[in-house]
Amino acid sequence: MTQQKKFDYKIKQDANTWSAEITRRVSARRSSVSKQQDGFATEALAIEWATAELAGFLEKQKQANARKSERRTVRNEAAAKAQAEKEASHAAFLAKREESRALALEASEDDDYEYDYDEDED
C-alpha cells in the first residue's frame, strides 16, 4: 500500500496559462481541491505560489488542530469530573439507603412480639 500526503499541490497548464491547486486526500481514491489559483504566466510562478500557500495552509491546519485538542482536553476533563461526581453521589445514595434499611430492620426487631402457641389447640 502506498502512502500519499494528506495535503499536496497540483500544477496544470491551460493553453498559455498555468493553474495551481492545493488538494486534500479524502480517501484512497478521492481528493478534493481546498484552494486554487489560475492565470500564472509560467510553471515556476505556479509552483512558487503553490508551495507558499501549502506551507501557510498546513500551518493554519496545525493551529486549528492544536485549538481543537485543547478544547477536547477540557471537555474530557469536565466529563471525567462529572462522572466522578455522579459515582460519588451514587455511592452516597447507596450508603444512605443501606443505613436506613439497617435502622428499619432494628425498628422492626423491636416491634416483634413473641407469641405462645399451644400445640393442643390446633
C-alpha positions as CSV (number, residue, x, y, z in Angstrom):
1,M,0.0,0.0,0.0
2,T,1.5,3.4,-1.0
3,Q,1.5,6.3,1.4
4,Q,0.3,9.6,0.0
5,K,0.4,13.0,1.6
6,K,-2.8,14.3,3.1
7,F,-2.2,17.7,1.5
8,D,-0.3,18.4,-1.7
9,Y,-0.5,20.6,-4.8
10,K,-1.1,20.0,-8.5
11,I,0.1,22.2,-11.4
12,K,-1.9,22.2,-14.6
13,Q,-1.4,24.0,-17.9
14,D,-4.4,25.5,-19.7
15,A,-3.3,26.8,-23.1
16,N,-0.9,29.6,-22.3
17,T,-1.5,29.9,-18.6
18,W,-0.8,27.7,-15.6
19,S,-3.0,27.0,-12.6
20,A,-2.2,25.6,-9.2
21,E,-4.4,23.7,-6.8
22,I,-4.0,22.8,-3.1
23,T,-5.5,19.3,-2.8
24,R,-6.6,17.3,0.2
25,R,-6.7,13.5,0.2
26,V,-10.2,12.5,1.2
27,S,-9.8,8.7,0.7
28,A,-7.5,6.4,-1.2
29,R,-9.5,7.1,-4.4
30,R,-10.7,10.6,-4.0
31,S,-9.2,14.0,-3.4
32,S,-10.8,17.5,-3.1
33,V,-9.4,20.9,-4.0
34,S,-9.0,23.1,-0.9
35,K,-7.7,26.2,-2.7
36,Q,-6.8,27.1,-6.3
37,Q,-5.3,30.0,-8.3
38,D,-5.4,30.5,-12.1
39,G,-3.6,32.7,-14.5
40,F,0.1,32.1,-13.9
41,A,2.4,33.1,-16.8
42,T,5.0,30.3,-16.0
43,E,5.1,27.0,-14.3
44,A,7.7,28.3,-11.9
45,L,5.3,31.0,-10.7
46,A,2.6,28.5,-10.2
47,I,4.9,26.1,-8.2
48,E,6.1,29.1,-6.1
49,W,2.6,30.1,-5.2
50,A,1.5,26.5,-4.5
51,T,4.4,25.8,-2.2
52,A,3.9,29.1,-0.3
53,E,0.2,28.5,0.0
54,L,0.6,24.9,1.0
55,A,3.0,25.9,3.8
56,G,0.5,28.5,5.1
57,F,-2.4,26.1,4.7
58,L,-0.6,23.5,6.7
59,E,0.3,26.0,9.4
60,K,-3.3,27.0,9.7
61,Q,-4.3,23.3,10.0
62,K,-1.7,22.8,12.7
63,Q,-3.0,25.7,14.7
64,A,-6.6,24.6,14.3
65,N,-5.7,21.1,15.4
66,A,-4.0,22.5,18.5
67,R,-7.1,24.5,19.4
68,K,-9.3,21.5,18.9
69,S,-7.0,19.4,21.0
70,E,-7.1,21.9,23.9
71,R,-10.9,22.0,23.7
72,R,-11.1,18.2,23.6
73,T,-8.8,18.0,26.7
74,V,-11.0,20.5,28.6
75,R,-14.2,18.6,27.5
76,N,-12.7,15.2,28.5
77,E,-11.6,16.6,31.9
78,A,-15.1,18.0,32.5
79,A,-16.7,14.7,31.5
80,A,-14.4,12.8,33.9
81,K,-15.2,15.2,36.7
82,A,-18.9,14.9,36.1
83,Q,-18.6,11.1,36.0
84,A,-16.6,11.1,39.3
85,E,-19.3,13.3,40.9
86,K,-22.0,11.0,39.6
87,E,-20.3,7.9,41.0
88,A,-19.7,9.7,44.4
89,S,-23.4,10.7,44.5
90,H,-24.5,7.2,43.7
91,A,-22.2,5.8,46.4
92,A,-23.6,8.2,49.0
93,F,-27.1,7.3,48.0
94,L,-26.4,3.6,48.4
95,A,-24.7,4.2,51.8
96,K,-27.7,6.2,53.0
97,R,-30.1,3.6,51.7
98,E,-28.2,0.8,53.5
99,E,-28.2,2.9,56.7
100,S,-32.0,3.4,56.5
101,R,-32.5,-0.3,55.9
102,A,-30.5,-1.1,58.9
103,L,-32.4,1.3,61.0
104,A,-35.7,-0.1,59.7
105,L,-34.6,-3.6,60.5
106,E,-33.7,-2.6,64.0
107,A,-37.0,-1.0,64.5
108,S,-38.9,-4.0,63.2
109,E,-36.9,-6.3,65.5
110,D,-38.0,-4.2,68.5
111,D,-41.7,-4.4,67.4
112,D,-41.7,-8.2,67.1
113,Y,-43.8,-9.9,69.8
114,E,-43.3,-13.4,70.9
115,Y,-46.5,-15.4,70.8
116,D,-47.2,-18.6,72.8
117,Y,-48.8,-21.1,70.7
118,D,-50.5,-24.0,72.4
119,E,-50.0,-27.1,70.4
120,D,-53.1,-28.7,71.8
121,E,-55.5,-26.0,70.5
122,D,-54.8,-26.8,66.8
